[in-house]
């Protein structure tokens, strides 16, 4: 292969959906969403995503829709309208539907007061028939995490916690405005496990300012002492044109493409040596974990939260900026909290944009999904399942094959250089040209 900087400098999507979010448009609004909800098969279980767009401090690396609050009043007011949104959606569904997965993200969902954690969970159970054994996951900022919060999450039925760490190096933490030592994370883990919440994920990031491969490995070794079930090692996406606070990060301090590649590959080798299974592009799991078992069984999925065992055909998103996925297409709520609030107060579903799926979209989505999850795809088999002819083999794929990043055997494409999987997916992306906001391929 050529040098990493010659291959991975291309900016491509992370493919948590296809078409990707930059191609959503205002032609899909509240009326379309209401129709789609009414058409949903009542026999199928749903997946729910709840977005809490608040933090008490702003991490400069963050690409999420969130805002800093210094008082709890706006959070409490937001929750009241969140419950109204759930009511509007269930009215459109026309029945109390079964739910197999729940995910709370942000922002910082653990910013919620314990009483509101219990209330939000209770309201979800009022509106939906949550199945016994349903997975309930939440994203946790361990800074300020308390025993009372852990107890409330346990009472709410939490089954899995994803804990943000990023990197423990003090210089890196100062550069991203997230000060969090190893003791803080360990304390959070102890509180969760003491309350019976023992399915734990830890999230790390490479490509951060002043970050080195050696420092990243020291962070990995420290979090391995906590024995998490899963780890995610994401590549930092520096897009200050879309997230203005990222301009606070000095670009000169960011590692180049070659160093990002070294960080990613060294981290992967360290986690494989520790006994974890590589999942797709950037996740790792113990062999006994449901995600590793789903990979082995060919049932791994990918959605807006990343790799998942959630195979529900309908994902409903609640809260400002939340994205939903239905058989007909994708929808996204208004991202601006005041606009989202005004829509709900007016009795409208707060949809800003979306996209309806064509037959070609569905085919390419399955091709890209297979590559992202399994690192391989049989174009003929997938196309036959859609009753369509296989797409023409993209020239970019032949270039990757010449580089040794993929192999092509008849209609079967296999990604042999894991870090190139997004590039392989991009070769099948019919929308990609001209779309902005993507990060480098490594």
FENRA-V198139 format. One record per residue. N is the residue number from 1. RES is the residue in one small letter. BURIAL is + if it has 24 or more other ideal C-beta (glycine too) atoms within 12 Angstrom, else -. Layout:
N&RES&BURIAL  N&RES&BURIAL
This chain:
1&x&-  2&x&-  3&x&-  4&x&+  5&x&-  6&x&-  7&x&+  8&x&+  9&x&-  10&x&+  11&x&+  12&x&+  13&x&+  14&x&+  15&x&+  16&x&+  17&x&+  18&x&+  19&x&+  20&x&+  21&x&+  22&x&+  23&x&+  24&x&+  25&x&-  26&x&-  27&x&-  28&x&+  29&x&+  30&x&+  31&x&-  32&x&+  33&x&+  34&x&+  35&x&-  36&x&+  37&x&+  38&x&-  39&x&-  40&x&+  41&x&-  42&x&-  43&x&-  44&x&-  45&x&+  46&x&+  47&x&+  48&x&+  49&x&+  50&x&+  51&x&+  52&x&+  53&x&+  54&x&+  55&x&+  56&x&+  57&x&+  58&x&+  59&x&+  60&x&+  61&x&+  62&x&+  63&x&+  64&x&+  65&x&+  66&x&+  67&x&+  68&x&-  69&x&+  70&x&-  71&x&-  72&x&-  73&x&-  74&x&+  75&x&+  76&x&-  77&x&-  78&x&+  79&x&+  80&x&-  81&x&+  82&x&+  83&x&+  84&x&+  85&x&+  86&x&+  87&x&-  88&x&+  89&x&+  90&x&+  91&x&-  92&x&+  93&x&+  94&x&-  95&x&-  96&x&-  97&x&+  98&x&+  99&x&+  100&x&+  101&x&+  102&x&+  103&x&+  104&x&+  105&x&+  106&x&+  107&x&+  108&x&+  109&x&+  110&x&+  111&x&+  112&x&+  113&x&-  114&x&+  115&x&-  116&x&+  117&x&+  118&x&+  119&x&-  120&x&+  121&x&+  122&x&-  123&x&+  124&x&+  125&x&+  126&x&-  127&x&+  128&x&+  129&x&-  130&x&+  131&x&-  132&x&-  133&x&-  134&x&+  135&x&+  136&x&+  137&x&+  138&x&+  139&x&+  140&x&+  141&x&+  142&x&+  143&x&+  144&x&-  145&x&+  146&x&+  147&x&-  148&x&-  149&x&+  150&x&+  151&x&-  152&x&+  153&x&+  154&x&+  155&x&-  156&x&+  157&x&+  158&x&+  159&x&+  160&x&+  161&x&+  162&x&+  163&x&+  164&x&+  165&x&+  166&x&+  167&x&+  168&x&+  169&x&+  170&x&-  171&x&-  172&x&+  173&x&+  174&x&-  175&x&+  176&x&+  177&x&+  178&x&+  179&x&-  180&x&+  181&x&-  182&x&+  183&x&-  184&x&+  185&x&+  186&x&+  187&x&+  188&x&+  189&x&+  190&x&-  191&x&+  192&x&+  193&x&-  194&x&-  195&x&+  196&x&-  197&x&+  198&x&-  199&x&+  200&x&+  201&x&+  202&x&+  203&x&+  204&x&+  205&x&+  206&x&+  207&x&+  208&x&+  209&x&+  210&x&+  211&x&+  212&x&+  213&x&+  214&x&-  215&x&+  216&x&+  217&x&+  218&x&+  219&x&+  220&x&+  221&x&-  222&x&+  223&x&+  224&x&+  225&x&-  226&x&+  227&x&-  228&x&+  229&x&+  230&x&+  231&x&+  232&x&+  233&x&+  234&x&+  235&x&+  236&x&+  237&x&+  238&x&+  239&x&+  240&x&-  241&x&-  242&x&-  243&x&+  244&x&-  245&x&+  246&x&+  247&x&-  248&x&-  249&x&+  250&x&-  251&x&-  252&x&-  253&x&-  254&x&+  255&x&+  256&x&-  257&x&+  258&x&-  259&x&+  260&x&+  261&x&+  262&x&+  263&x&+  264&x&+  265&x&+  266&x&+  267&x&+  268&x&+  269&x&-  270&x&+  271&x&+  272&x&-  273&x&-  274&x&+  275&x&-  276&x&+  277&x&+  278&x&+  279&x&+  280&x&+  281&x&+  282&x&+  283&x&+  284&x&+  285&x&+  286&x&+  287&x&-  288&x&-  289&x&+  290&x&+  291&x&+  292&x&+  293&x&-  294&x&+  295&x&+  296&x&-  297&x&-  298&x&-  299&x&-  300&x&+  301&x&+  302&x&+  303&x&+  304&x&+  305&x&+  306&x&+  307&x&+  308&x&+  309&x&+  310&x&+  311&x&+  312&x&+  313&x&+  314&x&+  315&x&+  316&x&+  317&x&+  318&x&+  319&x&+  320&x&+  321&x&+  322&x&+  323&x&+  324&x&+  325&x&+  326&x&+  327&x&-  328&x&+  329&x&+  330&x&+  331&x&+  332&x&+  333&x&+  334&x&+  335&x&+  336&x&-  337&x&+  338&x&-  339&x&-  340&x&+  341&x&+  342&x&-  343&x&+  344&x&+  345&x&-  346&x&-  347&x&-  348&x&+  349&x&+  350&x&+  351&x&+  352&x&+  353&x&+  354&x&+  355&x&+  356&x&+  357&x&+  358&x&-  359&x&-  360&x&-  361&x&+  362&x&+  363&x&+  364&x&+  365&x&+  366&x&+  367&x&+  368&x&+  369&x&+  370&x&+  371&x&+  372&x&+  373&x&+  374&x&+  375&x&+  376&x&+  377&x&+  378&x&-  379&x&+  380&x&-  381&x&-  382&x&+  383&x&+  384&x&-  385&x&-  386&x&-  387&x&-  388&x&-  389&x&-  390&x&+  391&x&+  392&x&-  393&x&+  394&x&+  395&x&-  396&x&+  397&x&+  398&x&-  399&x&+  400&x&+  401&x&+  402&x&-  403&x&+  404&x&-  405&x&+  406&x&+  407&x&-  408&x&+  409&x&-  410&x&-  411&x&-  412&x&+  413&x&+  414&x&+  415&x&+  416&x&-  417&x&+  418&x&+  419&x&+  420&x&+  421&x&+  422&x&+  423&x&+  424&x&+  425&x&+  426&x&+  427&x&+  428&x&+  429&x&+  430&x&+  431&x&+  432&x&+  433&x&-  434&x&-  435&x&-  436&x&-  437&x&-  438&x&+  439&x&+  440&x&+  441&x&+  442&x&+
